[in-house]
Amino acid sequence: MRSSCEKRNYLDLDVVFASESLRTLLRQAEQVAASDAAVLITGESGAGKEVVARAIHHYSVRHSRSWVDINCTALPENLLESELFGYERGAFSGADSSKPGLFELASHGTLFLDEVGELDKRLQVKLLRILDGAPYYRLGGVRKVQVDVRLVTATNRDLKAASERGDFRFDLYHRLSQVRFSVPPLRERREDVAPLATHFLGLQNPGLAISREAMNTLEAYSWPGNVRELRNVIVRAAVFAQNGEIAVEDLPEELRQANFSSSLANLSLLGEAERDTIARVLEQTGGHQLRAAEKLGISRRTLQRRIKSYGLSVERGVSVRV
């Protein structure tokens, strides 16, 4: 039995889910939002770490103030430093005017640093000092800047292991992780696949639906790219869909191949092998391929492809191995 679906909006980002694990995580984010504790969010790429970060700001007393976010891998080291801490006119070639950094822009609000594990050691030291309440200089500046920022960070790396290896400052790791959240990958919360797929399809083409077989295939897949991969699959499938719905044939081949056995198992059909199961169902239906496909929960086109690939032929109402 599927859990009820919920939809929330954090900073103009729609969040759709049905899993109890994500429901619990967002409830905990709301509790943490009441404090100013630094939060470290871990999880695989594309799992939804930014959703938790946005929820923390949404529920906090700072929700009416600035939300500023940056991916630490988006800029080279020298540009990232100037983006974070700002610079004065003439600080470097091309600095024709002064510019406040993201810390200043986020003052009295929230700053979200995604992929914080990629910061180099020098920037780690500056970040640690700011977290300890110390003022800092803009690049080329002579006047110290004091900010009041709620810092939320995220990473897909194991920062504890990285700090033990010396690849990440041990003291900074503990300062960032006063509160830690771990976002489970999509394969561990399969209840979220159907509502997410439906939501993404509504954004792409609200006139389309998703067939039962296609949805079974989506739910059975392991999603190594998590929610981001699911969104891309739905966008692609919507482009090729015909007759008003996404069919299993519209999904990428790797999904269809990976999930055929799982689909049969989920339907509690007899037989340990796909070949034997299809042969048995064909025999039960007198070789009627449409009825057999309906019983298997697949399309007739998929059944015909499997009959050919497994070397089965249907003669006089009986499936025969060849």
GUFI-148821 format. One record per residue: x, y, z of N, C-alpha, C, CB in turn. Coordinates in steps of 0.2 Angstrom, whole numbers, plus 2048, in hexadecimal, padded with zeros to 3 digits. Glycine has a CB too. Example, Ala and Ser with C-alpha at 12.3 -4.5 7.8 and 13.67 -1.06 7.14 Angstrom:
<kolses>
8427E482783E7EA8278427F08278397EA82D8407F58238447FB8248408008278467FD81D
</kolses>
This chain:
<kolses>
8047FA8008008008008048068007FB80080680380B7FB8078117FB8058168008078137F480A81A80280981F80780682580381082180A80382980680082F8038058348017FB8338088048377FB80983C7F88088437FB80883C7F180D8467FD80D84D7FF8118517FA81184D80680F8577FA81385C7F68148637FA80F85E7EF81A8657FA81B86B7FE82086F7F981F8698048208767FB82487A7F782987E7FC81F87F7F482F87E7FA8348817FE8388867F983987C80183888C7FA83B8917F683A8907EF8438917F883388F7ED83188E7E68348877E38348947E28368837E783787C7E58328777E883E87A7E882E8747E382986F7E582D8697E782586E7DF82B8667ED82D8607F082785B7F08318617F78288557EC8238507EC82684A7EF82084F7E58228477F38248407F681F83D7FA82A8427FC8208367FB81B8327FE81F82D80381882D7F982582D80382982980882982C80F83082880682982781482982981B83082C81D82782381F83582981983C82B81B83D83381984182781783A83581383B83C81283684081683A83D80A83183E81882C84181C82F84382382683D81D83383E82583683E82C83C84382B83983782E84084382684584782584384F82584984581E83E85082183B85782183985982883685881B83685582B83385683283985883782F85183583F85483684585683A84885C83884A85083984885E83184A86482F84686A83284A86482784086983283C86F83583E87083D83486D83583F86A84084186B84784886E84884286484B84D86D84385487084485387784285886C83F84F87983D84E88083B84D88584084988083684B88384684A88784C85088A84F84588485185688684D85C88885086188B84B86088285386788D84D86B89084887188B84786E89784A87088584987588084887787F84187387984B87E87E84088087C83987E87583788887D83887C87483187986E82F87D86B82987186E82D87F86582988286182487D85C82188985E82687C85C81A87785881787B85381387285B81387B84D81487F84880F87A84480B88384381487C84180687883D80287B83D7FB8718408018798387F787B8377F087983D7EC8788317ED87C83E7E687B8447E28748427DF8808447DC8708487DF8698477DC8648457E18698447D68668437E78618407EC85C8457EF86483C7F185E84B7EF8598507F285C8547F885384D7F48638557F88668587FE8638607FE86D8587FD8638637F886186A7F885A86B7FB86186D7F18558667FA84F8667FC84F86780484B8607FB85386380785386480F85686A81185885E81185B86D80D85E87380F85987980E86487580A85587980985087E80884A87D80D84C87D80184987780F84487681484687981B84286F81684D87981C84F87C82384E88382285787A82385088781D84F88E81C84889081D85289081684388C81983C88D81983988D82083988881583B88982483888882B83C88D83083888182D84189082E84589383384289A83484C89483184589E8398438A583B8468A98358458A784284B8A783184E8AB82C84A8AA8268558A882C8458A78258418A581F8408AB81B83B8A182083F8B181E83D8B781A8448BB8188398BC81F8498B881A8508BC8188538B88128558BC81E8598B981085C8B680A85D8AF80B8628BA80985C8AC80585E8A58048638A57FE8588A080286A8A380086F8A37FB87289C7FA8748A97FC87389A7F48768937F387B8937EE87088E7F188088F7EE88588E7E98888877EA88B8947EA88A8857E488D87E7E389487F7E388B87A7DD89887D7E889F87E7E98A387B7E38A287B7EF8A08777DF8A48747D98A38797D38A286D7D889E87E7D389C8817CD8A18867CB8968857CE8A68887CF8AB88D7CE8B288B7D08A98947D18B788D7CC8BE88C7CE8BF88F7D58C388E7C98C588D7D88C688F7DF8C78967E08CD88C7E18CA89A7DB8CB8A17DC8C58A57DB8D08A47D78C08A37D78BA8A67D68B58A47DB8B78A47CF8B689E7DE8B189C7E48B38A17EA8B28957E58B98A27EB8BB8A67F18B88AD7F08C28A67F18B88B07EA8B68B77E98AE8B77EA8B88BA7E38AB8B17E78A48B17E88A18B07EF8A18AB7E48A58AD7F38A38AB7FA8A48B27FE8A68A57FD8AA8B57FD8AC8BA8028AC8C17FF8B38B88058AB8C17F98AB8C87F68B28CB7F48A78CD7FA8B28D17F18B88D47EF8B78DB7EF8BB8D17E98BD8DF7EF8BD8E67EE8BF8E87E78C18EA7F48BE8EE7E58C08F07DF8C88F07DF8BE8F77DE8CB8ED7D98D28ED7D88D58E77DC8D58F37DB8D18E27DF8D48DC7E28D78D87DE8CE8D97E68D58D77D78D88D37D28D68D67CC8D68CC7D38D98D37C68D88D67C08D18D57BE8DD8D27BA8CD8DA7BC8C68D97BA8C18DB7C08C58D27B88C48DD7C68C08DF7CB8BF8E67CB8C38DD7D28BB8E97C68BA8F07C58B58F37CA8B78F17BE8B28EF7CF8AE8F27D48AE8ED7DA8A78F47D18AB8EF7DF8AB8EB7E58A58E77E48AA8EF7EC8A58E17E889F8DC7E789F8D87EE8A08D77E18998D87F18988D47F78988CD7F68928D67FB89A8C97FA89A8C27F98948BF7FC8A08BF7FD8938B87FA88D8B57FC88C8B480388D8AD7F98918B48078908B580F88C8BB8118968B481288E8C180E88B8C780F8848C780C88F8CD80C8838C580687C8C58048778C080887D8C27FC87A8BB80B8768B780F8758B98168798B080E8788BE8188788C081F8718C182287C8C78208708BE8278698BE82B8658B98278668C582B8688B58228648B081F8688A981F8628B28188678A581A86A89F81986F89E81386589981987589B81487989A80F87A89380E88089D81087989080887988980787F88780287288680488488480588A88280188987A7FF8908838058888797F98878727F688E8707F48828727F088F8697F58968667F489B86A7F88978667EC89A86B7FE89F86E8028A586A80389C8708098A58648028AB85F8028B08617FD8A98588028AF8657F88B38667F38B786D7F48B08677EC8B68707FA8BA8767FB8C18757FD8B787A8028C68797FA8CD8787FB8CE87A8038D187C7F68D48788058D687980C8D688080E8DD87680D8D888580A8D988C80B8D288F80D8DC8908068CD88D8088C688F8098C388C80F8C288E8038C58868118C28838178C488681D8C587B8178CA88981D8CD88D8238C88938248D488F8228C789781E8C389D81F8BC89C8218C38A18188B989681E8B28948208B28938278B088E81C8B788F82A8B788D8318B78948368BD8898338BB8998348BB89F8388B58A28388C18A38358B18A38328AB8A68328A68A28368A88A682A8A689C8368A189883A8A38998418A28908388A989A8438AA89C84A8A98A384C8B289A84B8A68A78478A48AE8498A98B38478A28AE8508AE8B18448B38B68438B28BA83C8BA8B38428B38C183C8B28C58368B78C38318B28CD8388B68C682B8BB8C48268BC8CA8218B98BE8228C18CA81D8C28CF8188BF8CD8118C98D18188BC8D180D8BC8D08068C28CF8038B78D58038C38CC7FD8C98CC7FA8CB8D37F88C98C87F38D18D57FA8D48DC7F98D18E17FE8D28DE7F28CD8DF8038CA8E38078CE8E580D8C48E180A8CD8EB8108D08ED8168CB8EE81C8D38F48158C58ED81B8C08ED8208BD8E68218BA8F281E8BC8E48288BA8DD8298B28DD8288BC8DB8308B08D88268A88D78258A68D282A8A78D481E8A08D382E89D8CF8338968CD83089D8D283A8958C683088F8C482D88B8BF8328908C08278858BF8328818BA83687D8B683187C8BE83A8808B083087D8AB82B87C8A482E8828AA8258768A182C87589A82D87889682886D89982E87D89282988088E82487D88782488888E82587B88581E87987E81C87E87B81787287E81B88187681888587381288386C81088C87381588586A80B88386380888986080487D86380388A85980488F85680188D84F7FF89585680589084C7FA88F8457F88958417FA88D8447F18998447FE89F84180089F83F8078A68457FF8A383A80A8A38388118A883D8148A58318128A68428178AA8488198AE8458208A784E81B8AB8418238AE83E8298B483A8278A983A82D8B38368228B98328208BE83681D8B782C81B8BC83B8198C18408168C584481B8BD8458118C18468218C58498268CA8458298C084C82B8C883E82A8CD83A82D8D38388298C983382F8D28398228D883881D8DC83E81D8D58368178D984481F8DD84A81F8DB84E8188E484981F8D684C8158D384F80F8CF8558108D084A80A8CC8558168C785A8188C985C81F8C08588178C98628218CA8648288C686182D8CA86C8298C985E8328C585A8378C085F83B8CA85683C8C386583D8C086A8418BA86D83D8C486F8448BB86E8378B58718338B086C8328B887382C8B28658318AD8608308A88608368B085982F8AB86083C8A78608428A38678438AB85F8488A686C8418A287384189C87383C8A787984089D87083789787083289286B83489A86E82B89486683788F86083888C86084089285A83788B86684288786684988186284888686E84B87D86384387885F84187985B83A87186384187885583A87985183487284E83187E84C83487184F82B86C84B82886E84782286685082586B84182186D83D81B86783C81787083681E86783E81186183D80C86283680986184380785D83280A85E82B80785D82B7FF85882680A8608277FC8608277F58598257F28658227F18578267EC8508257EA84F81D7EA84F8277E38548197E98538127E985080F7F085980E7E78528137F58508117FC8498147FE8558138018468187FA83F81B7FB83B81B7F48408237FE83A8157F28378147EC8308177EC83780C7EA82D8187F182681B7F28268227EF82381B7F982C8257EE82C82C7EB82C82C7E483282F7EE82E8267E182F8267D98288287D683181F7D78238257D781D8267D481A82D7D48178217D681A8307DA8188377DB81D83C7D88178397E282383A7D882883F7D582883E7CD82F83D7D78278387CA8268377C382083B7C18268307C181A83A7C481483E7C28158457C380E83C7C78198487C881A84F7C881E8527C381D8517CF82484E7C18288507BC8248507B582E84C7BB82084B7B481C84B7AE8178507AD8198447AD8148527B38108587B381385E7B180D8597B981A85F7B381D8657B181F8657AA8248667B582185F7A782385E7A081D85E79B82785879F81885A79D81285979880C85779C81485479280885C79F80385A7A37FD8567A08008607A67FE8557997F98517967FA84A7957F885478F80084879780284179780183D79E80984079580183779D8008327A380682D7A37F982F7A48078297A880C8247A880881D7A88118257AE80A8197A48068127A480880E7AA80880E79E8048097AC8068057B280C8027B18008007B380E7FF7AB8147FB7AA81A8007AB8147F87A38198067A881F80A7A882080D7AF81D8117A481B80E7B381C8107BA81F80A7BE8158127BD81D8047BD8207FE7C08277FE7BF81D7F77BE8297FF7B88307FF7B78348057BA8318007AF83180B7BB8348107BE83580F7C58308177BD83080C7C983180A7D08368057D182A8087D28378007CC83B7FB7CE8437FC7CC8397F57C98448027C984B8047C784F8067CD84B8097C18558057CD8598077D385B80F7D38608037D385B8127CE85C81A7CD86281C7D085681D7D186881A7CD86F81C7D086F8247CF8748197CC86C8277CB86C82E7CB8678327CF86C8317C386382E7D285E8307D78588357D48618347DC85683A7D785083E7D58528417CE84E8437DA8588447CE85A8477C885A8437C286184A7C885C83C7C285B8387BD8548367BB85F8317BF8508357C08498347BF84583A7BB8458337C68478407BD8448467B98468467B284784C7BD84D8447B184F8447AA84C83F7A68578437AA84B8397A98478337A58408357A384782D7AA83D8387A883683A7A78368407A183383D7AD83A8447A183A84979C83B84679584084F79D84084279584283E78F83C83A78C84883A78F83983679183383278F82D83678D83182D79582C83C78F82784078D82784278682684679282D84378482F84577D82C84077883684777C82E83977A82C83477582583177683282F77682283277B81C82F77D81683077881983278481282B77780D82C77280682977580E82776B80182B7727FA8287747F882B77B7FA8217747FB83077D7F98337847FC83178A7F283378480182C78980482978F80C82778E80082479281082779381682479381681D79481B82779881881978E81881278F81F80F79081680F78882080979282680779482B80778F8257FF79782980778982D80778383080E78282A80577C82D81378583081A78583681B78A82A81F78683781678F83C81779484281579183A81379A84881779484F81579284F80D79285481879685380A78D85480378D85780079485980178785B80479785E80179D8598007A38648067A08548057A384F8047A884B7FD7A684A80A7A88497FD7A08457F779E8497F079F8437F779684F7F079D8537EA79E8547E87A585A7EB79A8557ED7A98577EC7B08507EA7B48597F37B484A7EC7B28447EB7B68407E67B38417F17B68417E27AE83D7DD7AB83B7D87B083F7DA7A58417D57B38407CF7B883D7D27BE8477CD7BA83E7D87C083B7DB7C68347DC7C583E7E17C88327DE7BF82B7DF7BE8277D87BF82A7E27B782A7D37BC8267CC7BD8267CA7C482A7C77B882B7CB7C882B7C97CF8267CD7D38327CA7D28267D47D18217D87D581A7D67D48227DF7D38197D37CE8127D17CD8107CA7CF8117D17C58157C77D38147C07D68137BB7D180F7C17DB8167BB7CB8157B67C68197B07C88167B87BF8177AA7C681A7A47C78207A37C381679E7C682579F7C582B79E7C08317A27C38297A07B983779F7C283D7A27C58407A67BF84279D7C783F7A47B98427A77B383D7AB7AF8467A27AF83F7B07AC83A7B47A78387AF7A283E7BA7A583C7AC79F83A7A77998357A279B8417A479683679F7A183179A7A382A79D7A58347967A982B7A37A88257A77AA8217A97A48267AD7AE8247AC79F8207AE79981D7A87958257B27948217A279481F79C79181979A79582479779181979A79B81379779F80D79B79E8157977A780E7A279F8087A679E8057A679780A7AE79F8097A57928077A478B80379D78B80C7A478680579878E80179278E7FA79379280578D7917FA7977977F479879B7EF79C7977F679B7A17F17A07937ED7A478F7EC7A17887EF7AB78E7EE79B7877ED7987807F179C77A7E679877E7F679F77C7FA7A27777F87A97757FB79E7717F37AC7797F07B27777F47B777A7E97B377A7F87BB7767FD7BF7787FB7C577C8027C17727F57C877A7F37CE77D7F17CC7847ED7D17797ED7C77857EB7C578C7F17C37907E67BF78C7F67C078D7FC7BE7918007C47938017BA78C8007C978F8047D07908007D37968047D478A7F97D37967F67D679C7F77D27A27EE7D679A7F77CC7A27F97C87A88007C97AB7F87C07A68047CA7A680B7CB7A880C7D37AA8107CA7A38087D77A88087DE7AA80D7E27A680A7DF7B180E7DF79F8127E379B80E7E47948187DE7998117E879080E7E978980E7E37858107F078680A7E378080A7DD77B8117DE7778047DE7768137E47768197E577281F7E377681A7ED77081F7E477C8257E17808257DA7808247E478781F7D778181E7CF7818217CC77B8177CD78281F7CF7758217CD76E8297CD76E81E7D176982C7D37718337D37718367CE7758357DA7738337CC77B8367C777F8357C077C8327C778682F7BF77982E7B87758347B77708277B87728357BC76D83B7BC7688417BB76B83B7C27638437BF77084A7BE77384B7B877784B7C47788457B577A8467AE77D8457A87798417AE7838447A97728437A476E83D7A076F84979F76F8377A37718317A077182D7A176B82D7A377882979C76982479D76481D79A76682679975D81879D76481179B76680E79876080D7A276880C79276180978E75B80378A75E80E7897587FD78B75B7F778875D7F57897647F778075B7F678F7677F479076E7F978D7737EE78D76F7FF78B77180478977680B78C77580578177580E78E77A81579177981A78C77981679677F81E78C77482378777382A78A77382278376C82E78677783578977783978677083978677D83D78B76D84078976784878B76883D78C761
</kolses>
